[in-house]
């Protein structure tokens, strides 16, 4: 039990200072990924094809650090990056398997994804021929 007003005031001040320090050092709860889009680029036949590259655009909080993940099979260049001061960044994605792919941008504060169906691609360099 506190025996004087002075020690009660000291205890309250110390408690308030500790609480303020926790609030100021807590991570920004508003940081997040808001969207993931995959551009079709120069595909002939429509859609996306294996072994052809596509631009993935990620939007979210400025300077949010994200990792890209493909639920099926594919590679990203780069696979992890910061969204920068504008809150937007791009990566090159190359799927290597046919079927449905969830292209996911993940951060510590959540994730978003785009569902993409990939067919067989014939990479011509400047374009991609997509079949079934």
C-alpha positions as CSV (number, residue, x, y, z in Angstrom):
1,X,0.0,0.0,0.0
2,X,1.2,3.5,-0.8
3,X,1.7,5.5,2.3
4,X,2.0,9.1,0.9
5,X,0.8,11.2,-1.9
6,X,4.4,11.8,-3.1
7,X,5.0,8.1,-3.5
8,X,1.6,7.6,-5.2
9,X,2.4,10.4,-7.6
10,X,5.8,8.9,-8.3
11,X,4.3,5.5,-9.0
12,X,1.7,6.9,-11.3
13,X,4.3,9.0,-13.2
14,X,6.5,5.9,-13.7
15,X,3.5,3.8,-14.8
16,X,2.4,6.5,-17.3
17,X,6.0,6.9,-18.7
18,X,6.2,3.1,-19.2
19,X,2.9,3.0,-21.0
20,X,3.9,5.9,-23.2
21,X,7.2,4.1,-24.1
22,X,5.3,1.0,-25.1
23,X,2.9,2.9,-27.3
24,X,5.8,4.8,-29.0
25,X,7.8,1.6,-29.7
26,X,4.9,-0.6,-30.9
27,X,4.9,-1.4,-34.6
28,X,2.6,0.5,-36.9
29,X,-0.7,-1.4,-36.9
30,X,-1.7,0.3,-40.1
31,X,1.1,-1.3,-42.2
32,X,-0.3,-3.8,-44.7
33,X,-0.5,-5.1,-48.3
34,X,-3.6,-3.8,-50.1
35,X,-3.5,-5.5,-53.5
36,X,-1.6,-7.8,-55.8
37,X,-2.1,-7.7,-59.6
38,X,-0.5,-9.7,-62.4
39,X,-0.3,-8.1,-65.9
40,X,-0.8,-10.4,-68.9
41,X,1.9,-8.6,-70.9
42,X,2.5,-9.7,-74.5
43,X,0.5,-13.0,-74.4
44,X,-0.9,-14.3,-77.6
45,X,-3.9,-16.4,-77.1
46,X,-4.8,-14.7,-73.8
47,X,-3.9,-15.4,-70.2
48,X,-0.7,-16.6,-68.8
49,X,1.7,-19.3,-70.0
50,X,4.4,-21.4,-68.4
51,X,8.0,-20.3,-68.8
52,X,7.0,-16.7,-69.7
53,X,7.5,-13.7,-67.5
54,X,4.8,-11.4,-66.1
55,X,4.9,-8.2,-64.0
56,X,3.5,-8.5,-60.5
57,X,2.5,-5.2,-58.9
58,X,2.1,-5.0,-55.1
59,X,0.5,-2.0,-53.3
60,X,0.3,-1.3,-49.6
61,X,1.8,0.8,-46.9
62,X,4.9,2.8,-47.7
63,X,8.1,1.0,-46.8
64,X,6.2,-2.3,-46.0
65,X,8.5,-5.3,-46.6
66,X,6.9,-8.1,-48.6
67,X,7.7,-11.6,-49.8
68,X,6.1,-13.1,-52.9
69,X,4.9,-16.7,-53.0
70,X,3.4,-18.9,-55.7
71,X,1.1,-21.7,-54.5
72,X,1.9,-23.9,-57.5
73,X,5.3,-23.6,-59.1
74,X,7.1,-20.4,-60.2
75,X,9.9,-18.0,-59.5
76,X,10.1,-14.2,-58.8
77,X,12.8,-11.7,-59.4
78,X,13.1,-10.2,-56.8
79,X,11.2,-12.4,-54.4
80,X,11.4,-10.1,-51.4
81,X,11.5,-6.3,-51.4
82,X,10.3,-3.0,-49.8
83,X,7.3,-1.2,-51.2
84,X,9.3,2.0,-50.9
85,X,8.0,5.5,-50.0
86,X,5.2,5.3,-52.6
87,X,3.8,2.0,-51.3
88,X,4.2,0.3,-54.7
89,X,6.7,-2.2,-56.1
90,X,6.9,-4.7,-59.0
91,X,8.6,-8.0,-59.5
92,X,8.9,-10.4,-62.5
93,X,7.0,-13.7,-62.1
94,X,7.7,-16.8,-64.2
95,X,5.2,-19.7,-63.7
96,X,6.6,-23.2,-64.4
97,X,3.5,-25.3,-64.0
98,X,0.1,-25.3,-65.6
99,X,-3.1,-24.8,-63.5
100,X,-4.3,-22.4,-60.9
101,X,-1.7,-20.3,-59.0
102,X,-2.2,-18.1,-56.0
103,X,0.3,-15.3,-56.4
104,X,0.6,-14.0,-52.8
105,X,2.3,-10.9,-51.4
106,X,3.0,-11.6,-47.7
107,X,4.1,-9.2,-45.0
108,X,4.1,-9.5,-41.2
109,X,0.9,-7.5,-41.1
110,X,-1.1,-9.6,-43.5
111,X,-1.3,-10.7,-47.1
112,X,-3.2,-10.4,-50.4
113,X,-3.2,-12.6,-53.4
114,X,-4.2,-12.9,-57.1
115,X,-5.7,-16.1,-58.5
116,X,-4.2,-16.8,-61.9
117,X,-4.8,-19.7,-64.3
118,X,-1.7,-20.7,-66.3
119,X,-1.7,-22.6,-69.6
120,X,1.2,-24.0,-71.6
121,X,3.4,-21.1,-72.8
122,X,5.8,-20.9,-75.7
123,X,8.2,-18.1,-75.0
124,X,9.1,-16.2,-78.2
125,X,11.2,-13.7,-76.3
126,X,9.1,-10.6,-77.1
127,X,5.8,-12.4,-76.7
128,X,4.3,-15.6,-75.3
129,X,2.0,-18.0,-77.2
130,X,-0.4,-19.5,-74.7
131,X,-2.3,-22.7,-75.4
132,X,-4.6,-24.8,-73.2
